[in-house]
């Protein structure tokens, strides 16, 4: 089992644009219905300060299986994997936990950290507490060219989480 050290969110040294946009993250939640960990690859989101708290925000479409898990849980995690795990990220981004145990298929190893799930292959796991959700609406887009991302009109829900704890692998 890997050892993870707790750090403060303000001690993060990674570039948020690289971490989320290029490395991608796994939004990870426990599914009590089937007793399995589920993770969804996400590359749309960010980190910053909101309401005087360190936050991570992510965008999830309503047809995603993880959407329901995130709606029904107050906590989840964001996991950033070591280099070389792009195939696992692709499985978690293209397969549904509704239809398959994609964690087993991806070869990732779930580990529990303070009430949330992460992966042994992660370099960083963030324990997140849900603060706010809002649905994106078509008439709120200022730049109409962005609507090309929504041909099925399946607008994302924005989840804003407080970053409660950050665990970095030794």
N, C-alpha and C positions, 0 to 999 in steps of 0.2 A: 504494500500500500504506500503510495507516495505521501510525503510530508508536505503539508501546506502551512505557511506562516500567515498569520493575520496582520494586515496593514490597514492604515486609515485610507479612506478614499482620496484624501488630499496628498497622499504619498505616491499616487500613481504617476509613473514616468512615461507611459506609452502615449503616443499620439492617437487621439480618439478617432481621427479620420482613417488612420491606418488600421486600427483595431477593428472597428465595425465595418468600414467600407471595403477593406481589402482582405483582412484576416477572417472576417465574419464572426458571428457569435451564435451560440446555441441558447435559445430561451428554453429553459428546462423546468418541467413541473412533474409532480407525481400524479398519476391517474388512479384514484381510489377504486374506480369501477373495475379495473383489471389488475390492480396491484403492480403496475409497471411504471417505470420512469419514461417520460416522453420528452423529446427535444425537437425544436424547430429551428432550422437555420435562418438567421436574420441578418440582413446587411443594410437595412434602413433603420436608422436610429441615431442616438447621440447621447452625450453625457454633458453635464454642466451643473449649474447651481440654480435652483428654483425654490422659492419659499425658504431661503436661507439653509437649504439642505443640498447635499450632493445627490444628484439624480441621474438616472438612466431612463431614456424614453425609447420606446420601440413601437413599430407599426405592424399590425397583424390583420390580415384579411379575414372576413367572417367565415369563409368556407374551410379555413384551416382547422384541423382537429385540435391543435394547441390553443386556439382562440377560446374554446369552451373551458379548457383547463385553467387558462389565465383569468377568465371571467369569474370562475368559482373559487379561486384561491387568493388569499391575501399575500402570499409569498411565493417566490420562484427564484431561479438563479439565471445569471448570464455567464456562460462559460466560453473562454477563449482557448482554443486548442493549440498544442505545439505544432510547429511546421510539419508538413508531411501527412496531415490528416484531412486533406481536401476531399478525398473520396468519401470519408465518413460524413463530412459536412454536406456533400452533394446528396448522399442518401437521406440525411435528415431534412434536406430542403426539397426533395422531390417525392419522397414516399410519405404516406400518411400513417400515423400511429393508430388510426381508426381501423386500418386494414392489415397491419403487420406490426411485428415487434421490430421496429427499425433500429432500435438501440442494439439489439442482438445482431441484426444484419450488418450494422456499421462496424461492429467489433469494438465499440467503446465500452469502457468499464465504469459503471455507475459507482459513485462513492457519496455517502451522506456526510454533509458538513453543517452542523448546527441547524438541523431541521429542514435543509434544502438539499437537493441533489446536484452533484457535479460529476465530473469524469476524471479518472486517473490520468488521462491523456491531456488534461487542461494545464495551461501555464498559469491561468488565473480563473477563479470562480468568485462571482459577486453574489452575495445574498441580497435579494431585493424585496422591499415591502411596497405593495401597491398603494399609491396615494390618490390617483386620479385616472379616469378614462374619459375619452370623448370620441365620438364618431365623426369622421371626415364627411363633409357634405359637398355635393357638386357645386352648389351656388356660392361656396366659400372660396373657390379657387380664383385667384386674381389672374394668373397666367393660364389661359385656356389650353396652351400646348401641353400642360401637365395631365390633362384629361386623357391623353393617349395611353396613359398607364392604366386606365380603367375602362377598357372596351366593354367589359361585362357589368360596369357600374357597381363593382364590388369594392367599395371604398373602405380603406383601412379604419381600424379603431386604434387610437393612440393610447398607449399605456404609459403612465409616468410612475416610476418606481423610485423610492429612496434607496440609495446604496447603503445598506446597513453595515455590511462587513465585506472586506475584500480578502480573499485567500490567494496567496501566490506560492507556487511550487518552489521548494528549495532547490 
